[in-house]
Amino acid sequence: MKAFNLKSIVLATVTGVALMSAPAMAGHHGGEGHHQKGGHKMKRCDLMGHGMFRGLDLTSEQKDQIKAMVKAQKEEVRAKRNSEEGKAFRQQMKTLITSAEFDKAQAEELIAQKQEKHQQGMLMRLETQNKIYNLLTSEQQQKLQKRMEKCASRAKGN
């Protein structure tokens, strides 16, 4: 009976961790620019959000440059995720989760590594957004700033 309970606990823990970590391990959120919260879609209020460039009257050259930047960023993220280092990290997580004894020090090290990768990804994303913003004319920048402020105020519930 004790072995059955231990197996049940391990199975429940592994399943729970796998379900909770799947979105984080998947990387980008499907390219839709939305996050699910309470069954409702929330728009991201940044330059990568859906529809942020509508009505800005982008030139075809601006559109091409923006698409190229976003594509390059996605490819870089995908390459990092599929690298040997990324695969090794996921294997370490799996080993930690499925081990008979929980190694808190190893878990803390993996968390620190994940936080560092998250920080690098955010830095890359912000840099791309800055490059996109600087492609715009001053009039387009003003329109976009107003749109982002409006989106942020809606997100706060104001």
QUIHU-V876089 format. One record per residue. PSI is psi in radians with two decimals (* if undefined). Layout:
# QUIHU-V876089
psi:PSI
psi:PSI
This chain:
# QUIHU-V876089
psi:-0.69
psi:-0.72
psi:-0.65
psi:-0.74
psi:-0.73
psi:-0.77
psi:-0.72
psi:-0.74
psi:-0.80
psi:-0.79
psi:-0.77
psi:-0.71
psi:-0.85
psi:-0.77
psi:-0.79
psi:-0.81
psi:-0.73
psi:-0.74
psi:-0.68
psi:-0.57
psi:-0.16
psi:-0.83
psi:-0.68
psi:-0.72
psi:-0.39
psi:-0.31
psi:-2.13
psi:2.69
psi:0.91
psi:0.10
psi:0.08
psi:-0.36
psi:0.34
psi:2.64
psi:2.54
psi:2.34
psi:1.97
psi:0.50
psi:-0.05
psi:2.59
psi:2.34
psi:2.26
psi:2.51
psi:2.44
psi:0.89
psi:3.14
psi:-0.33
psi:-0.09
psi:2.66
psi:2.30
psi:0.07
psi:-0.38
psi:-0.06
psi:2.38
psi:0.03
psi:-0.07
psi:0.96
psi:2.50
psi:2.85
psi:-0.56
psi:-0.75
psi:-0.78
psi:-0.79
psi:-0.73
psi:-0.72
psi:-0.80
psi:-0.74
psi:-0.72
psi:-0.79
psi:-0.73
psi:-0.76
psi:-0.71
psi:-0.79
psi:-0.72
psi:-0.66
psi:-0.75
psi:-0.79
psi:-0.72
psi:-0.72
psi:-0.72
psi:-0.65
psi:0.06
psi:2.91
psi:-0.63
psi:-0.74
psi:-0.73
psi:-0.70
psi:-0.69
psi:-0.81
psi:-0.63
psi:-0.70
psi:-0.70
psi:-0.79
psi:-0.76
psi:-0.74
psi:-0.78
psi:-0.69
psi:0.07
psi:2.72
psi:-0.59
psi:2.40
psi:2.21
psi:1.70
psi:-0.70
psi:-0.75
psi:-0.69
psi:-0.77
psi:-0.66
psi:-0.76
psi:-0.67
psi:-0.76
psi:-0.73
psi:-0.75
psi:-0.72
psi:-0.69
psi:-0.76
psi:-0.69
psi:-0.75
psi:-0.75
psi:-0.71
psi:-0.74
psi:-0.72
psi:-0.78
psi:-0.73
psi:-0.80
psi:-0.69
psi:-0.76
psi:-0.76
psi:-0.67
psi:-0.74
psi:-0.73
psi:-0.82
psi:-0.72
psi:-0.15
psi:-0.37
psi:2.69
psi:2.90
psi:-0.61
psi:-0.76
psi:-0.67
psi:-0.73
psi:-0.78
psi:-0.76
psi:-0.71
psi:-0.76
psi:-0.74
psi:-0.74
psi:-0.68
psi:-0.75
psi:-0.76
psi:-0.75
psi:-0.67
psi:-0.60
psi:-0.65
psi:-0.59
psi:-0.27
psi:0.26
psi:*
